[in-house]
């Protein structure tokens, strides 16, 4: 692709990555509830989930899902139910533990949850299909490879921003270790917030185009 399109893409992708959205709020909530390791693992999980959408978009699978109201709705509600379940589970675990018993979430579990949260989100697929084609070179070869290359860069930028957010959230969490009751309340609030993201996803509408 030509250098002008690529430069515009980088600028646009960087701005979009830096704007707070559901992904940023999700990894921040996971960090506040489970610690820095859980936040980093969640970030890499959402990265892999994002790459699933990039590959699916390159091969046309995402377009098929978005074109079908039934497939879009099925994927949307699967993702929404998973987020609600995950949020309520996080809330319950924080409530049932005494403040001094709070433990960090296992990194493998946080990674798997991050993958599922992102991979089951059809709004991510819709974003890539709406955003990336604007910067493809129609005269260039292999548009599917162009799509996947730009998608990989976009996911990488999102990951870098998410890592910064995780570090900030971990610092805030660390300052609360001397106030265990407040930390417990924060963990419960994080669980409710994750469940709220699920409700928001359930209310999402399929893109018109």
GROMACS elastic network, one bead per residue, 0.5 to 0.9 nm:
[ bonds ]
;  ai    aj funct       b0    kb
    1     4     6  0.85639   500
    1     5     6  0.70029   500
    1     6     6  0.69274   500
    1   135     6  0.83920   500
    1   136     6  0.66774   500
    1   137     6  0.50945   500
    1   138     6  0.85723   500
    1   139     6  0.83612   500
    1   140     6  0.61699   500
    1   141     6  0.86066   500
    1   146     6  0.76261   500
    2     5     6  0.56897   500
    2     6     6  0.64485   500
    2     7     6  0.88655   500
    2   136     6  0.88881   500
    2   137     6  0.69534   500
    2   140     6  0.86964   500
    3     6     6  0.50156   500
    3     7     6  0.60412   500
    3     8     6  0.85719   500
    4     7     6  0.52083   500
    4     8     6  0.62334   500
    4     9     6  0.85126   500
    5     8     6  0.51875   500
    5     9     6  0.60533   500
    5    10     6  0.86976   500
    5   134     6  0.87492   500
    5   135     6  0.54978   500
    5   136     6  0.74448   500
    5   137     6  0.77257   500
    6    10     6  0.62154   500
    6    11     6  0.87298   500
    6   135     6  0.70086   500
    6   136     6  0.85824   500
    6   150     6  0.86092   500
    7    10     6  0.51823   500
    7    11     6  0.63595   500
    7    12     6  0.86542   500
    8    11     6  0.52480   500
    8    12     6  0.61261   500
    8    13     6  0.84543   500
    8   135     6  0.77919   500
    9    12     6  0.51559   500
    9    13     6  0.58683   500
    9    14     6  0.83930   500
    9   132     6  0.80476   500
    9   134     6  0.86521   500
    9   135     6  0.62495   500
    9   150     6  0.80874   500
    9   154     6  0.89302   500
   10    13     6  0.51242   500
   10    14     6  0.59911   500
   10    15     6  0.85829   500
   10   150     6  0.88699   500
   10   153     6  0.82232   500
   10   154     6  0.80586   500
   11    14     6  0.52311   500
   11    15     6  0.62921   500
   11    16     6  0.86887   500
   12    15     6  0.52286   500
   12    16     6  0.61914   500
   12    17     6  0.85750   500
   13    16     6  0.51175   500
   13    17     6  0.60199   500
   13    18     6  0.86180   500
   13   131     6  0.89657   500
   13   153     6  0.82965   500
   13   154     6  0.57990   500
   13   157     6  0.73574   500
   13   158     6  0.84419   500
   14    17     6  0.50746   500
   14    18     6  0.62239   500
   14    19     6  0.87653   500
   14   154     6  0.77712   500
   14   157     6  0.64505   500
   14   158     6  0.79491   500
   15    18     6  0.52247   500
   15    19     6  0.63386   500
   16    19     6  0.53030   500
   16    20     6  0.83794   500
   16    21     6  0.89104   500
   16   154     6  0.89549   500
   16   158     6  0.82980   500
   17    20     6  0.77092   500
   17    21     6  0.84940   500
   17    24     6  0.89311   500
   17   154     6  0.76846   500
   17   155     6  0.85677   500
   17   157     6  0.62043   500
   17   159     6  0.83956   500
   17   160     6  0.86714   500
   17   161     6  0.65585   500
   17   162     6  0.85615   500
   18    21     6  0.86659   500
   18    24     6  0.89269   500
   18   157     6  0.86259   500
   18   158     6  0.75718   500
   18   161     6  0.63337   500
   18   162     6  0.88122   500
   19    24     6  0.86421   500
   20    23     6  0.78696   500
   20    24     6  0.58659   500
   20    25     6  0.71564   500
   21    24     6  0.54792   500
   21    25     6  0.63023   500
   21    26     6  0.86200   500
   22    25     6  0.50746   500
   22    26     6  0.59173   500
   22    27     6  0.87464   500
   22   197     6  0.71619   500
   23    26     6  0.50809   500
   23    27     6  0.64190   500
   23    28     6  0.85814   500
   23    43     6  0.87076   500
   23    46     6  0.79075   500
   23   118     6  0.82718   500
   23   158     6  0.85594   500
   23   162     6  0.77834   500
   24    27     6  0.54974   500
   24    28     6  0.61500   500
   24    29     6  0.85901   500
   24    43     6  0.89942   500
   24   158     6  0.86035   500
   24   161     6  0.79985   500
   24   162     6  0.58073   500
   24   165     6  0.69991   500
   24   166     6  0.86379   500
   25    28     6  0.50885   500
   25    29     6  0.60498   500
   25    30     6  0.85908   500
   25   165     6  0.87869   500
   25   193     6  0.86318   500
   25   194     6  0.84800   500
   25   197     6  0.89190   500
   26    29     6  0.51530   500
   26    30     6  0.62053   500
   26    31     6  0.86333   500
   26    42     6  0.85905   500
   26   114     6  0.89502   500
   26   190     6  0.87951   500
   26   193     6  0.82804   500
   26   194     6  0.65309   500
   26   197     6  0.80070   500
   27    31     6  0.60887   500
   27    32     6  0.85961   500
   27    38     6  0.86366   500
   27    39     6  0.55718   500
   27    40     6  0.79402   500
   27    42     6  0.61832   500
   27    43     6  0.61812   500
   27    46     6  0.86972   500
   27   114     6  0.84626   500
   27   162     6  0.68916   500
   27   163     6  0.86018   500
   27   165     6  0.76688   500
   27   166     6  0.65498   500
   27   169     6  0.89544   500
   28    31     6  0.50949   500
   28    32     6  0.61959   500
   28    33     6  0.86078   500
   28    39     6  0.69178   500
   28   162     6  0.81180   500
   28   165     6  0.63583   500
   28   166     6  0.57107   500
   28   167     6  0.89827   500
   28   168     6  0.84686   500
   28   169     6  0.58675   500
   28   170     6  0.84134   500
   28   190     6  0.85464   500
   29    32     6  0.51274   500
   29    33     6  0.61178   500
   29    34     6  0.84015   500
   29    39     6  0.81539   500
   29   169     6  0.82165   500
   29   187     6  0.80752   500
   29   189     6  0.84815   500
   29   191     6  0.74413   500
   29   193     6  0.72922   500
   29   194     6  0.70479   500
   30    33     6  0.51741   500
   30    34     6  0.57285   500
   30    35     6  0.73365   500
   30    36     6  0.85532   500
   30    38     6  0.65066   500
   30    39     6  0.54379   500
   30    42     6  0.71948   500
   30    90     6  0.89789   500
   30   105     6  0.88360   500
   30   110     6  0.81231   500
   30   166     6  0.86594   500
   30   187     6  0.86888   500
   30   190     6  0.70695   500
   30   191     6  0.82410   500
   30   194     6  0.83534   500
   31    34     6  0.52332   500
   31    36     6  0.53561   500
   31    37     6  0.76234   500
   31    38     6  0.59296   500
   31    40     6  0.78491   500
   31    42     6  0.84348   500
   31   166     6  0.61356   500
   31   167     6  0.85791   500
   31   169     6  0.61996   500
   31   170     6  0.61227   500
   31   173     6  0.79388   500
   31   190     6  0.89166   500
   32    35     6  0.58680   500
   32    36     6  0.79404   500
   32    39     6  0.80208   500
   32   166     6  0.86549   500
   32   169     6  0.61598   500
   32   170     6  0.66206   500
   32   172     6  0.79773   500
   32   173     6  0.57923   500
   32   183     6  0.84139   500
   32   186     6  0.70045   500
   32   187     6  0.62147   500
   32   190     6  0.67841   500
   33    38     6  0.85131   500
   33    39     6  0.88578   500
   33    90     6  0.74424   500
   33    91     6  0.88554   500
   33    94     6  0.79892   500
   33   104     6  0.77834   500
   33   105     6  0.81230   500
   33   173     6  0.85114   500
   33   183     6  0.84165   500
   33   184     6  0.83598   500
   33   186     6  0.70298   500
   33   188     6  0.74554   500
   33   189     6  0.84393   500
   33   190     6  0.59705   500
   33   191     6  0.73572   500
   34    37     6  0.76499   500
   34    38     6  0.54736   500
   34    39     6  0.71580   500
   34    90     6  0.88389   500
   34   102     6  0.87093   500
   34   103     6  0.71374   500
   34   106     6  0.82621   500
   34   110     6  0.86965   500
   34   187     6  0.76860   500
   35    38     6  0.54669   500
   35    39     6  0.63159   500
   35    40     6  0.88846   500
   35   103     6  0.83565   500
   35   104     6  0.54934   500
   35   105     6  0.71700   500
   35   166     6  0.89262   500
   35   169     6  0.85687   500
   35   170     6  0.61942   500
   35   173     6  0.73323   500
   35   174     6  0.85001   500
   36    40     6  0.61351   500
   36    41     6  0.84966   500
   36   104     6  0.84230   500
   36   166     6  0.65329   500
   36   167     6  0.69466   500
   36   169     6  0.78520   500
   36   170     6  0.51778   500
   36   171     6  0.85654   500
   36   173     6  0.87052   500
   37    40     6  0.52156   500
   37    41     6  0.60912   500
   37    42     6  0.84494   500
   37   104     6  0.77620   500
   37   105     6  0.78813   500
   37   106     6  0.79188   500
   37   107     6  0.61460   500
   37   110     6  0.86639   500
   37   170     6  0.89913   500
   38    41     6  0.50890   500
   38    42     6  0.59460   500
   38    43     6  0.84947   500
   38   104     6  0.70210   500
   38   105     6  0.57082   500
   38   106     6  0.65563   500
   38   107     6  0.52044   500
   38   108     6  0.84886   500
   38   109     6  0.83559   500
   38   110     6  0.54938   500
   38   111     6  0.76607   500
   39    42     6  0.50389   500
   39    43     6  0.61408   500
   39    44     6  0.87935   500
   39   107     6  0.84066   500
   39   110     6  0.75742   500
   39   111     6  0.88372   500
   39   162     6  0.89041   500
   39   163     6  0.80763   500
   39   166     6  0.57080   500
   39   167     6  0.84723   500
   39   169     6  0.86963   500
   39   170     6  0.81263   500
   40    43     6  0.50157   500
   40    44     6  0.64093   500
   40    45     6  0.85432   500
   40   107     6  0.81262   500
   40   110     6  0.85999   500
   40   111     6  0.83179   500
   40   162     6  0.84421   500
   40   163     6  0.65706   500
   40   166     6  0.66641   500
   40   167     6  0.86168   500
   41    44     6  0.52660   500
   41    45     6  0.60870   500
   41    46     6  0.86940   500
   41   106     6  0.88203   500
   41   107     6  0.54196   500
   41   108     6  0.71752   500
   41   109     6  0.83990   500
   41   110     6  0.56337   500
   41   112     6  0.84622   500
   41   114     6  0.76280   500
   42    46     6  0.61521   500
   42    47     6  0.84695   500
   42   107     6  0.78188   500
   42   108     6  0.89975   500
   42   109     6  0.86918   500
   42   110     6  0.51080   500
   42   112     6  0.77247   500
   42   113     6  0.69844   500
   42   115     6  0.76878   500
   43    46     6  0.52223   500
   43    47     6  0.61673   500
   43    48     6  0.88087   500
   43   110     6  0.88254   500
   43   111     6  0.75228   500
   43   114     6  0.67789   500
   43   115     6  0.88550   500
   43   159     6  0.64985   500
   43   162     6  0.64068   500
   43   163     6  0.68759   500
   43   166     6  0.82429   500
   44    48     6  0.63135   500
   44    49     6  0.85759   500
   44   111     6  0.65581   500
   44   114     6  0.73727   500
   44   115     6  0.79296   500
   44   159     6  0.72867   500
   45    48     6  0.52503   500
   45    49     6  0.62419   500
   45    50     6  0.85900   500
   45   110     6  0.74974   500
   45   112     6  0.61711   500
   45   113     6  0.70227   500
   45   116     6  0.78654   500
   45   117     6  0.84964   500
   45   118     6  0.79216   500
   46    50     6  0.59559   500
   46    51     6  0.85321   500
   46   111     6  0.77985   500
   46   112     6  0.88910   500
   46   113     6  0.83616   500
   46   116     6  0.77660   500
   46   117     6  0.70087   500
   46   118     6  0.52314   500
   46   119     6  0.76825   500
   46   159     6  0.82438   500
   47    50     6  0.50408   500
   47    51     6  0.62949   500
   47    52     6  0.87776   500
   47   114     6  0.80938   500
   47   115     6  0.73393   500
   47   118     6  0.79507   500
   47   155     6  0.63264   500
   47   156     6  0.75656   500
   47   158     6  0.80350   500
   47   159     6  0.63368   500
   48    51     6  0.50133   500
   48    52     6  0.64108   500
   48    53     6  0.89974   500
   48   114     6  0.83094   500
   48   115     6  0.59133   500
   48   118     6  0.81380   500
   48   119     6  0.80737   500
   48   155     6  0.88224   500
   49    52     6  0.51366   500
   49    53     6  0.68477   500
   49    54     6  0.89687   500
   49   114     6  0.72537   500
   49   116     6  0.66328   500
   49   117     6  0.74760   500
   49   120     6  0.80787   500
   49   121     6  0.89484   500
   50    53     6  0.52459   500
   50    54     6  0.63904   500
   50    55     6  0.88536   500
   50   115     6  0.80152   500
   50   118     6  0.60709   500
   50   119     6  0.64224   500
   50   124     6  0.72842   500
   50   125     6  0.84010   500
   50   151     6  0.86437   500
   50   152     6  0.86759   500
   50   155     6  0.64397   500
   51    55     6  0.61305   500
   51    56     6  0.83399   500
   51   119     6  0.84587   500
   51   148     6  0.86363   500
   51   151     6  0.75939   500
   51   152     6  0.68178   500
   51   155     6  0.70561   500
   52    55     6  0.53450   500
   52    56     6  0.60315   500
   52    57     6  0.84413   500
   52   118     6  0.87273   500
   52   119     6  0.63794   500
   53    57     6  0.58203   500
   53    58     6  0.84458   500
   53    61     6  0.87061   500
   53    62     6  0.70119   500
   53   118     6  0.86361   500
   53   119     6  0.67780   500
   53   122     6  0.85618   500
   53   124     6  0.70134   500
   53   125     6  0.54690   500
   53   128     6  0.77507   500
   53   151     6  0.87390   500
   54    57     6  0.50693   500
   54    58     6  0.61909   500
   54    59     6  0.87666   500
   54    62     6  0.86740   500
   54   125     6  0.75756   500
   54   128     6  0.70918   500
   54   129     6  0.89052   500
   54   147     6  0.76379   500
   54   148     6  0.56827   500
   54   149     6  0.87239   500
   54   150     6  0.88166   500
   54   151     6  0.55016   500
   54   152     6  0.70848   500
   54   155     6  0.85962   500
   55    58     6  0.50604   500
   55    59     6  0.63475   500
   55    60     6  0.85794   500
   55    61     6  0.84903   500
   55    62     6  0.88909   500
   55   144     6  0.89019   500
   55   147     6  0.86524   500
   55   148     6  0.61544   500
   55   151     6  0.83851   500
   56    59     6  0.52815   500
   56    60     6  0.60633   500
   56    62     6  0.54644   500
   56    63     6  0.84844   500
   56   125     6  0.82326   500
   57    60     6  0.50228   500
   57    61     6  0.58160   500
   57    63     6  0.67098   500
   57   125     6  0.70017   500
   57   128     6  0.73358   500
   57   129     6  0.66852   500
   57   144     6  0.82139   500
   57   147     6  0.77025   500
   57   148     6  0.76858   500
   57   151     6  0.89804   500
   58    61     6  0.77171   500
   58    62     6  0.82482   500
   58   143     6  0.81279   500
   58   145     6  0.69034   500
   58   146     6  0.83790   500
   58   147     6  0.57807   500
   58   148     6  0.56620   500
   58   151     6  0.89195   500
   59    62     6  0.79592   500
   59    63     6  0.88904   500
   59   144     6  0.66788   500
   60    63     6  0.53156   500
   60    64     6  0.65680   500
   60    65     6  0.89857   500
   60   144     6  0.86101   500
   61    64     6  0.51983   500
   61    65     6  0.64245   500
   61    66     6  0.88058   500
   62    65     6  0.50639   500
   62    66     6  0.61439   500
   62    67     6  0.84632   500
   62   122     6  0.82353   500
   62   125     6  0.59434   500
   62   126     6  0.76475   500
   62   129     6  0.77432   500
   63    66     6  0.51854   500
   63    67     6  0.59971   500
   63    68     6  0.86574   500
   63   125     6  0.82341   500
   63   126     6  0.82364   500
   63   129     6  0.74358   500
   64    67     6  0.51161   500
   64    68     6  0.63613   500
   64    71     6  0.83760   500
   65    68     6  0.53274   500
   65    69     6  0.77297   500
   65    70     6  0.82871   500
   65    71     6  0.53417   500
   65    72     6  0.55222   500
   65    75     6  0.85352   500
   65   122     6  0.82290   500
   65   125     6  0.88541   500
   66    69     6  0.69384   500
   66    71     6  0.73296   500
   66    72     6  0.56082   500
   66   122     6  0.77125   500
   66   125     6  0.80375   500
   66   126     6  0.70935   500
   66   206     6  0.69402   500
   66   207     6  0.74204   500
   66   209     6  0.86909   500
   67    70     6  0.89853   500
   67    71     6  0.82560   500
   67    72     6  0.78023   500
   67   206     6  0.86742   500
   67   207     6  0.88306   500
   67   209     6  0.82040   500
   68    71     6  0.53332   500
   68    72     6  0.60933   500
   68    73     6  0.84812   500
   69    72     6  0.51970   500
   69    73     6  0.60017   500
   69    74     6  0.85104   500
   69   206     6  0.71798   500
   70    73     6  0.52136   500
   70    74     6  0.60971   500
   70    75     6  0.86625   500
   71    74     6  0.51042   500
   71    75     6  0.61716   500
   71    76     6  0.84152   500
   72    75     6  0.53189   500
   72    76     6  0.59530   500
   72    77     6  0.86040   500
   72   122     6  0.66636   500
   72   206     6  0.69064   500
   73    77     6  0.60702   500
   73    78     6  0.84230   500
   73   122     6  0.87841   500
   73   202     6  0.86217   500
   73   205     6  0.86853   500
   73   206     6  0.79487   500
   74    77     6  0.54399   500
   74    78     6  0.61313   500
   74    79     6  0.86718   500
   75    78     6  0.50975   500
   75    79     6  0.61942   500
   75    80     6  0.85281   500
   75   120     6  0.59059   500
   75   121     6  0.69744   500
   75   122     6  0.64756   500
   76    79     6  0.52818   500
   76    80     6  0.60722   500
   76    81     6  0.85939   500
   76   120     6  0.68326   500
   76   121     6  0.61302   500
   76   122     6  0.59584   500
   76   123     6  0.81814   500
   76   201     6  0.66771   500
   76   202     6  0.62216   500
   76   203     6  0.89141   500
   76   204     6  0.79052   500
   77    81     6  0.58486   500
   77    82     6  0.82854   500
   77   120     6  0.86757   500
   77   121     6  0.89833   500
   77   198     6  0.86382   500
   77   201     6  0.77154   500
   77   202     6  0.57274   500
   78    81     6  0.53441   500
   78    82     6  0.61852   500
   78    83     6  0.87212   500
   78   120     6  0.66294   500
   78   121     6  0.84942   500
   78   202     6  0.89115   500
   79    82     6  0.51439   500
   79    83     6  0.62375   500
   79    84     6  0.87015   500
   79   116     6  0.76565   500
   79   117     6  0.62469   500
   79   118     6  0.81107   500
   79   119     6  0.80889   500
   79   121     6  0.56370   500
   79   122     6  0.82697   500
   79   198     6  0.71210   500
   79   201     6  0.75312   500
   79   202     6  0.80827   500
   80    83     6  0.51926   500
   80    84     6  0.62217   500
   80    85     6  0.85785   500
   80   117     6  0.85667   500
   80   120     6  0.82255   500
   80   121     6  0.79915   500
   80   195     6  0.83330   500
   80   197     6  0.76562   500
   80   199     6  0.62125   500
   80   200     6  0.78191   500
   80   201     6  0.55187   500
   80   202     6  0.53089   500
   80   203     6  0.89888   500
   81    84     6  0.51269   500
   81    85     6  0.60467   500
   81    86     6  0.84489   500
   81   195     6  0.86530   500
   81   198     6  0.64572   500
   81   199     6  0.81386   500
   81   202     6  0.80227   500
   82    85     6  0.51069   500
   82    86     6  0.59935   500
   82    87     6  0.84989   500
   82   113     6  0.89827   500
   82   116     6  0.81468   500
   82   117     6  0.72195   500
   82   120     6  0.86218   500
   82   195     6  0.87424   500
   82   198     6  0.73321   500
   83    87     6  0.59954   500
   83    88     6  0.85379   500
   83   117     6  0.67116   500
   83   194     6  0.62256   500
   83   195     6  0.55483   500
   83   196     6  0.81353   500
   83   197     6  0.68369   500
   83   199     6  0.81454   500
   83   201     6  0.88523   500
   84    87     6  0.51095   500
   84    88     6  0.61443   500
   84    89     6  0.84552   500
   84   191     6  0.87949   500
   84   192     6  0.83488   500
   84   194     6  0.67475   500
   84   196     6  0.70206   500
   84   197     6  0.75981   500
   84   198     6  0.50852   500
   84   199     6  0.70040   500
   85    88     6  0.52540   500
   85    89     6  0.60273   500
   85    90     6  0.85740   500
   85   195     6  0.69839   500
   85   198     6  0.86048   500
   86    89     6  0.50664   500
   86    90     6  0.61562   500
   86    91     6  0.86268   500
   86   113     6  0.82083   500
   86   191     6  0.74669   500
   86   194     6  0.71940   500
   86   195     6  0.69320   500
   87    90     6  0.51034   500
   87    91     6  0.62006   500
   87    92     6  0.86131   500
   87   188     6  0.88362   500
   87   190     6  0.75110   500
   87   192     6  0.55895   500
   87   193     6  0.69881   500
   87   196     6  0.79123   500
   87   197     6  0.87818   500
   87   198     6  0.83565   500
   88    92     6  0.60324   500
   88    93     6  0.85358   500
   88   188     6  0.87912   500
   88   191     6  0.58961   500
   88   192     6  0.65494   500
   88   194     6  0.81430   500
   88   195     6  0.63930   500
   89    92     6  0.50754   500
   89    93     6  0.61135   500
   89    94     6  0.85911   500
   89   191     6  0.72429   500
   90    93     6  0.52414   500
   90    94     6  0.62596   500
   90    95     6  0.86290   500
   90   187     6  0.74679   500
   90   188     6  0.68808   500
   90   190     6  0.76509   500
   90   192     6  0.80547   500
   90   194     6  0.86120   500
   91    94     6  0.52534   500
   91    95     6  0.61384   500
   91    96     6  0.86595   500
   91   187     6  0.68503   500
   91   189     6  0.71907   500
   91   190     6  0.73967   500
   91   192     6  0.64454   500
   92    95     6  0.50432   500
   92    96     6  0.60376   500
   92    97     6  0.85990   500
   92   188     6  0.75203   500
   92   191     6  0.81989   500
   93    96     6  0.53181   500
   93    97     6  0.63007   500
   93   102     6  0.88766   500
   93   187     6  0.88959   500
   93   188     6  0.82510   500
   94    97     6  0.55105   500
   94    98     6  0.79492   500
   94    99     6  0.81430   500
   94   102     6  0.72002   500
   94   184     6  0.60514   500
   94   185     6  0.78652   500
   94   186     6  0.89230   500
   94   187     6  0.59330   500
   94   188     6  0.56205   500
   94   191     6  0.84341   500
   95    98     6  0.75284   500
   95    99     6  0.87757   500
   95   184     6  0.73047   500
   95   185     6  0.82105   500
   95   187     6  0.85422   500
   95   188     6  0.66919   500
   97   100     6  0.79545   500
   97   101     6  0.58091   500
   97   102     6  0.61944   500
   97   103     6  0.88541   500
   97   184     6  0.83876   500
   98   101     6  0.51683   500
   98   102     6  0.67378   500
   98   180     6  0.87583   500
   98   181     6  0.85673   500
   98   184     6  0.80205   500
   99   102     6  0.55905   500
   99   179     6  0.87944   500
   99   180     6  0.50098   500
   99   181     6  0.56785   500
   99   182     6  0.85328   500
   99   183     6  0.73142   500
   99   184     6  0.56334   500
  100   103     6  0.86989   500
  100   180     6  0.63932   500
  100   181     6  0.85575   500
  100   184     6  0.89980   500
  102   180     6  0.85042   500
  102   183     6  0.87988   500
  102   184     6  0.75745   500
  104   107     6  0.86414   500
  105   108     6  0.86849   500
  105   109     6  0.72369   500
  105   110     6  0.67014   500
  106   109     6  0.53941   500
  106   110     6  0.62345   500
  106   111     6  0.86483   500
  107   111     6  0.59737   500
  107   112     6  0.85771   500
  108   111     6  0.50764   500
  108   112     6  0.62232   500
  108   113     6  0.85948   500
  109   112     6  0.52069   500
  109   113     6  0.61563   500
  109   114     6  0.85762   500
  110   113     6  0.51337   500
  110   114     6  0.61105   500
  110   115     6  0.87148   500
  111   114     6  0.51008   500
  111   115     6  0.63196   500
  111   116     6  0.88122   500
  112   115     6  0.51787   500
  112   116     6  0.63716   500
  112   117     6  0.86387   500
  113   116     6  0.52253   500
  113   117     6  0.60258   500
  113   118     6  0.86671   500
  114   117     6  0.51408   500
  114   118     6  0.62913   500
  114   119     6  0.84402   500
  115   118     6  0.55216   500
  115   119     6  0.59066   500
  115   120     6  0.83991   500
  116   119     6  0.50932   500
  116   120     6  0.57956   500
  116   121     6  0.84229   500
  117   120     6  0.56236   500
  117   121     6  0.65413   500
  118   121     6  0.52832   500
  118   122     6  0.85228   500
  118   124     6  0.74086   500
  119   122     6  0.77898   500
  119   124     6  0.81668   500
  119   125     6  0.88171   500
  120   123     6  0.89821   500
  120   124     6  0.87937   500
  121   124     6  0.57641   500
  121   125     6  0.73204   500
  121   201     6  0.77116   500
  122   125     6  0.50534   500
  122   126     6  0.62598   500
  122   127     6  0.86411   500
  122   201     6  0.88913   500
  122   206     6  0.86608   500
  123   127     6  0.61141   500
  123   128     6  0.87615   500
  123   201     6  0.81003   500
  123   204     6  0.79642   500
  123   206     6  0.83472   500
  123   207     6  0.88336   500
  124   127     6  0.50606   500
  124   128     6  0.64031   500
  124   129     6  0.87157   500
  125   128     6  0.53665   500
  125   129     6  0.62836   500
  125   130     6  0.86470   500
  126   129     6  0.52263   500
  126   130     6  0.61096   500
  126   131     6  0.84873   500
  126   206     6  0.85141   500
  126   207     6  0.72524   500
  127   130     6  0.51980   500
  127   131     6  0.58635   500
  127   132     6  0.82358   500
  128   131     6  0.51835   500
  128   132     6  0.56175   500
  128   133     6  0.80960   500
  128   147     6  0.88444   500
  128   151     6  0.71257   500
  129   132     6  0.61207   500
  129   133     6  0.65754   500
  130   133     6  0.66338   500
  130   134     6  0.76039   500
  131   134     6  0.60638   500
  131   135     6  0.79275   500
  132   135     6  0.57510   500
  132   136     6  0.69375   500
  132   147     6  0.64641   500
  132   150     6  0.68390   500
  132   151     6  0.70406   500
  133   136     6  0.52088   500
  133   137     6  0.86226   500
  133   143     6  0.89443   500
  133   147     6  0.69823   500
  134   137     6  0.86748   500
  135   147     6  0.88286   500
  135   150     6  0.85929   500
  136   139     6  0.88054   500
  136   140     6  0.80532   500
  136   143     6  0.69823   500
  136   146     6  0.65548   500
  136   147     6  0.70143   500
  136   150     6  0.86409   500
  137   140     6  0.51520   500
  137   141     6  0.81596   500
  137   143     6  0.75849   500
  137   146     6  0.81084   500
  138   141     6  0.79694   500
  138   143     6  0.74759   500
  140   143     6  0.70563   500
  140   146     6  0.86501   500
  141   144     6  0.88332   500
  141   145     6  0.84737   500
  141   146     6  0.81858   500
  142   145     6  0.54114   500
  142   146     6  0.64516   500
  142   147     6  0.88068   500
  143   147     6  0.60824   500
  143   148     6  0.86372   500
  144   147     6  0.50441   500
  144   148     6  0.62801   500
  144   149     6  0.86171   500
  145   148     6  0.50898   500
  145   149     6  0.60035   500
  145   150     6  0.85510   500
  146   149     6  0.51589   500
  146   150     6  0.62128   500
  146   151     6  0.84266   500
  147   150     6  0.53864   500
  147   151     6  0.60110   500
  147   152     6  0.85869   500
  148   152     6  0.60071   500
  148   153     6  0.86558   500
  149   152     6  0.51393   500
  149   153     6  0.64702   500
  149   154     6  0.87686   500
  150   153     6  0.51197   500
  150   154     6  0.62004   500
  150   155     6  0.86546   500
  151   154     6  0.50145   500
  151   155     6  0.61414   500
  151   156     6  0.85259   500
  152   155     6  0.51671   500
  152   156     6  0.61340   500
  152   157     6  0.87204   500
  153   156     6  0.50182   500
  153   157     6  0.62625   500
  153   158     6  0.86594   500
  154   157     6  0.52388   500
  154   158     6  0.62875   500
  154   159     6  0.86532   500
  155   158     6  0.50554   500
  155   159     6  0.61254   500
  155   160     6  0.87425   500
  156   159     6  0.50226   500
  156   160     6  0.63294   500
  156   161     6  0.88028   500
  157   160     6  0.51779   500
  157   161     6  0.63937   500
  157   162     6  0.86070   500
  158   161     6  0.52575   500
  158   162     6  0.61039   500
  158   163     6  0.86870   500
  159   163     6  0.61721   500
  159   164     6  0.87547   500
  160   163     6  0.52039   500
  160   164     6  0.65342   500
  160   165     6  0.88337   500
  161   164     6  0.51903   500
  161   165     6  0.63591   500
  161   166     6  0.87231   500
  162   166     6  0.61212   500
  162   167     6  0.86826   500
  163   167     6  0.62708   500
  163   168     6  0.86932   500
  164   167     6  0.51926   500
  164   168     6  0.63498   500
  164   169     6  0.86855   500
  165   168     6  0.51217   500
  165   169     6  0.60977   500
  165   170     6  0.84768   500
  166   169     6  0.50672   500
  166   170     6  0.59414   500
  166   171     6  0.85274   500
  167   170     6  0.50592   500
  167   171     6  0.62035   500
  167   172     6  0.87057   500
  168   171     6  0.51854   500
  168   172     6  0.63805   500
  168   173     6  0.86870   500
  169   172     6  0.50566   500
  169   173     6  0.61053   500
  169   174     6  0.85671   500
  170   174     6  0.60330   500
  170   175     6  0.86733   500
  171   174     6  0.50749   500
  171   175     6  0.64368   500
  171   176     6  0.89691   500
  172   175     6  0.53195   500
  172   176     6  0.67854   500
  173   176     6  0.52412   500
  173   177     6  0.68343   500
  173   183     6  0.73676   500
  173   186     6  0.88069   500
  174   177     6  0.54408   500
  174   178     6  0.83234   500
  175   178     6  0.69299   500
  175   179     6  0.82863   500
  176   179     6  0.51541   500
  176   180     6  0.68245   500
  176   182     6  0.70498   500
  176   183     6  0.58119   500
  177   180     6  0.56956   500
  177   182     6  0.86735   500
  177   183     6  0.67045   500
  178   183     6  0.86431   500
  179   182     6  0.55363   500
  179   183     6  0.63050   500
  179   184     6  0.88272   500
  180   184     6  0.60794   500
  180   185     6  0.85944   500
  181   184     6  0.51158   500
  181   185     6  0.63426   500
  181   186     6  0.86588   500
  182   185     6  0.50497   500
  182   186     6  0.61539   500
  182   187     6  0.86739   500
  183   187     6  0.62048   500
  183   188     6  0.86375   500
  184   187     6  0.51099   500
  184   188     6  0.63000   500
  184   189     6  0.86123   500
  185   188     6  0.50569   500
  185   189     6  0.60978   500
  185   190     6  0.85785   500
  186   190     6  0.61138   500
  186   191     6  0.86819   500
  187   190     6  0.50386   500
  187   191     6  0.64109   500
  187   192     6  0.88449   500
  188   191     6  0.51555   500
  188   192     6  0.64530   500
  188   193     6  0.87086   500
  189   192     6  0.50983   500
  189   193     6  0.61343   500
  189   194     6  0.86959   500
  190   194     6  0.62518   500
  190   195     6  0.86675   500
  191   194     6  0.52084   500
  191   195     6  0.63460   500
  191   196     6  0.86253   500
  192   195     6  0.50427   500
  192   196     6  0.61339   500
  192   197     6  0.87734   500
  193   197     6  0.63719   500
  193   198     6  0.87950   500
  194   197     6  0.50860   500
  194   198     6  0.66093   500
  194   199     6  0.89638   500
  195   198     6  0.50626   500
  195   199     6  0.65120   500
  195   200     6  0.87671   500
  196   199     6  0.50186   500
  196   200     6  0.61884   500
  196   201     6  0.86130   500
  197   201     6  0.61980   500
  197   202     6  0.86561   500
  198   201     6  0.50647   500
  198   202     6  0.62303   500
  198   203     6  0.88029   500
  199   202     6  0.50245   500
  199   203     6  0.64636   500
  199   204     6  0.89188   500
  200   203     6  0.52773   500
  200   204     6  0.65399   500
  201   204     6  0.51368   500
  201   205     6  0.87029   500
  202   205     6  0.84272   500
  205   208     6  0.85726   500
  206   209     6  0.86376   500
